[in-house]
Amino acid sequence: MQKLNLTISLEKYDNETELTPIEQTLLKEARKATYKSYAPYSKFHVGAAVLLDDDQIITANNQENAAFPSGSCAEQSAIFWIGANHPDRKIKAIAVIARPGSGDDFRGVPPCGACRQAMLEYENRQNEPIRLIMLNSDNQILITESIGDLLPLKFNEF
């Protein structure tokens, strides 16, 4: 038996002022998107902001459903809408953030496995990496240069 170790590389920033202006805008827009989410069951509001290659920013949020798991995560809502409405646009970056409850306390939330796979599909489709911006539990910013970095054992076409 041989033991293998998998590692990923993330950039870590202590606060948003260290980010580029467009990355700061993406986080701001993702925060705003949480206020439009439909999360009556979990009360966990998630927002995503996506930067396209024409510098347009598309936002989306989670949409829950009483017939769980029929809802949609913020990241999936955004990329599926982009795929349907802007199929020739490439995604440069995605910011994701959560707001539990009804207050203004924002928290980091890494994408779930289904979202990672959906975003990886788009990354593969456009044949270019997608930069992912998220917060960690200490409200520091974590960035990966590619969605694929979050799935070291990727499920790709075979």
C-alpha positions as CSV (number, residue, x, y, z in Angstrom):
1,M,0.0,0.0,0.0
2,Q,1.2,3.5,-0.8
3,K,-0.3,6.5,0.9
4,L,-1.0,9.6,-1.3
5,N,-1.5,13.1,0.0
6,L,-3.6,15.6,-1.9
7,T,-3.0,19.3,-1.4
8,I,-4.6,22.5,-2.7
9,S,-3.3,26.0,-2.8
10,L,-5.4,29.0,-1.7
11,E,-4.6,32.7,-1.4
12,K,-5.5,34.1,2.0
13,Y,-6.2,37.8,2.6
14,D,-6.8,39.3,6.0
15,N,-9.4,41.8,4.8
16,E,-11.1,43.0,1.6
17,T,-8.9,46.1,1.2
18,E,-6.1,43.7,0.1
19,L,-8.3,42.6,-2.9
20,T,-8.5,44.2,-6.3
21,P,-11.3,46.7,-6.8
22,I,-13.3,44.2,-8.9
23,E,-12.9,41.5,-6.3
24,Q,-14.2,43.9,-3.7
25,T,-17.2,44.7,-5.9
26,L,-17.9,41.0,-6.4
27,L,-18.0,40.4,-2.6
28,K,-20.2,43.5,-2.2
29,E,-22.6,42.3,-4.9
30,A,-22.7,38.8,-3.4
31,R,-23.6,40.3,0.0
32,K,-26.5,42.3,-1.6
33,A,-27.7,39.1,-3.4
34,T,-28.3,37.4,0.0
35,Y,-31.1,39.8,0.7
36,K,-33.0,38.5,-2.4
37,S,-32.7,34.8,-1.5
38,Y,-35.7,32.7,-0.7
39,A,-34.7,30.7,2.3
40,P,-37.8,30.3,4.5
41,Y,-36.8,26.9,5.8
42,S,-33.1,27.1,6.6
43,K,-32.9,30.9,7.1
44,F,-29.5,30.5,5.5
45,H,-29.2,33.2,2.7
46,V,-26.4,32.7,0.2
47,G,-25.4,35.1,-2.5
48,A,-23.1,34.7,-5.5
49,A,-21.7,37.3,-7.8
50,V,-20.2,36.2,-11.1
51,L,-17.8,38.3,-13.3
52,L,-18.1,37.6,-17.0
53,D,-15.4,38.2,-19.6
54,D,-17.2,41.3,-20.8
55,D,-16.9,42.7,-17.2
56,Q,-20.6,42.2,-16.6
57,I,-21.5,41.1,-13.1
58,I,-24.4,38.6,-12.7
59,T,-25.8,37.9,-9.2
60,A,-28.0,35.1,-7.9
61,N,-29.0,33.6,-4.6
62,N,-30.3,30.4,-3.1
63,Q,-33.9,29.4,-3.7
64,E,-35.3,26.8,-1.3
65,N,-38.3,24.6,-1.8
66,A,-40.6,22.7,0.6
67,A,-39.9,19.6,-1.5
68,F,-36.3,19.5,-0.4
69,P,-33.8,19.2,-2.2
70,S,-35.7,20.7,-5.1
71,G,-34.2,24.2,-4.4
72,S,-31.1,25.7,-6.0
73,C,-27.9,27.0,-4.5
74,A,-26.7,30.5,-5.3
75,E,-23.8,29.4,-7.4
76,Q,-25.8,27.0,-9.5
77,S,-28.6,29.6,-10.0
78,A,-26.0,32.0,-11.3
79,I,-24.0,29.7,-13.6
80,F,-27.1,28.0,-15.0
81,W,-28.7,31.4,-15.8
82,I,-25.5,32.5,-17.5
83,G,-25.3,29.2,-19.5
84,A,-28.9,29.7,-20.6
85,N,-28.7,33.5,-21.4
86,H,-25.0,34.1,-22.2
87,P,-23.7,30.7,-23.5
88,D,-20.8,32.3,-25.3
89,R,-19.6,34.3,-22.3
90,K,-16.8,33.1,-20.1
91,I,-16.8,33.3,-16.3
92,K,-13.7,35.0,-14.9
93,A,-14.5,34.9,-11.2
94,I,-17.2,33.9,-8.7
95,A,-17.7,35.3,-5.2
96,V,-19.8,33.4,-2.6
97,I,-21.0,34.6,0.8
98,A,-23.7,33.6,3.3
99,R,-25.9,35.5,5.8
100,P,-27.5,33.2,8.4
101,G,-30.8,34.5,9.9
102,S,-32.3,38.0,9.3
103,G,-29.4,40.2,10.5
104,D,-26.3,41.5,8.7
105,D,-23.8,39.0,10.0
106,F,-22.1,37.6,6.9
107,R,-20.2,34.3,7.0
108,G,-17.9,32.4,4.8
109,V,-19.4,29.4,3.0
110,P,-17.5,27.2,0.7
111,P,-19.5,25.8,-2.2
112,C,-21.2,22.4,-1.6
113,G,-20.0,19.4,-3.6
114,A,-22.8,19.7,-6.2
115,C,-22.0,23.4,-6.8
116,R,-18.3,22.6,-7.1
117,Q,-19.1,20.0,-9.7
118,A,-21.5,22.3,-11.6
119,M,-18.9,25.1,-11.6
120,L,-16.2,22.6,-12.7
121,E,-18.4,21.7,-15.7
122,Y,-18.5,25.3,-16.7
123,E,-14.8,25.7,-16.2
124,N,-14.2,22.7,-18.5
125,R,-16.8,24.0,-21.0
126,Q,-15.0,27.3,-21.3
127,N,-11.5,25.7,-21.1
128,E,-10.3,28.4,-18.7
129,P,-10.1,28.4,-14.9
130,I,-12.6,30.3,-12.8
131,R,-11.3,32.3,-9.8
132,L,-13.4,31.6,-6.7
133,I,-13.6,34.1,-3.9
134,M,-15.0,33.1,-0.5
135,L,-14.6,33.8,3.2
136,N,-13.3,31.4,5.8
137,S,-14.7,31.1,9.4
138,D,-12.5,34.0,10.6
139,N,-13.9,36.3,7.8
140,Q,-10.6,36.2,6.0
141,I,-10.8,35.9,2.2
142,L,-9.8,32.7,0.5
143,I,-9.2,32.6,-3.2
144,T,-8.5,29.7,-5.5
145,E,-7.4,30.2,-9.1
146,S,-9.5,27.3,-10.4
147,I,-12.7,25.5,-9.3
148,G,-10.8,22.3,-10.1
149,D,-8.5,23.0,-7.2
150,L,-11.4,22.3,-4.8
151,L,-12.0,18.9,-6.5
152,P,-8.5,17.3,-6.6
153,L,-10.2,14.0,-7.7
154,K,-12.4,15.5,-10.4
155,F,-15.3,13.8,-12.1
156,N,-14.7,14.7,-15.8
157,E,-16.1,13.3,-19.0
158,F,-14.7,9.9,-19.6
